Amino acid sequence: MAAVYGKSTLEIRRELHRAPELSGAEVRTSDKMAELLSKIPGMEVHRGVGIHGVVGIKRYGKGNALGFRAELDALPVLEENELKYRSKNKGVSHTCGHDGHMTMVLDLVERLETSDTNFGTVVVFFQSAEETGQGAREMVNALKSQSDWPELKACFALHNIPGREKGLEG
């Protein structure tokens, strides 16, 4: 599906995977998220939220506001594989899966845009510096100062834990 962004989310994920940036230095990744969200008609795009964070707000109609968060940063880890889309930044890679998390949130927005959704508000957060812990603190502080943004009924995020069995923790 390339109806919204002009390319498939698989292509977007591979682009993100090729160009990882460390915590607090996610300038190009932030630019990319803002560029893609700007392609959504009616999407409010806010930049520089808590370091390099990006927030998109799309009002589909009356109803609750739900938030969905993904991370922008990568790790200082050499990617040792032969993928055609492997990291071009030596010693920096998305071994933490944040390229996939960003793509999942973008795919959610694309699916909403290509559906007949007319209820509620979606707020997407692309958080800087998740790996250092600084980004969450900075983003929360920035969000507290935004009184005109919708109040969230719930906010969802995920993180990979390789090696663990699938499912919820007990």
Buried (B, 14 or more C-beta within 10 A) or exposed (E): EEEBBEEBBEBBBBBBBBBBBBBBBBEBBBEBBBEBBEBBEEBBBBBEBBBBBBBBBBBBEEEEBBBBBBBBBBBEBEBEEEEEBBBEBEEBBBBBBBBBBBBBBBBBBBEBBEEEBEEBBBBBBBBBBBBBEBBBEBBEEBBEEEEEBBEBEEEEBBEEEEEEEEEEEE
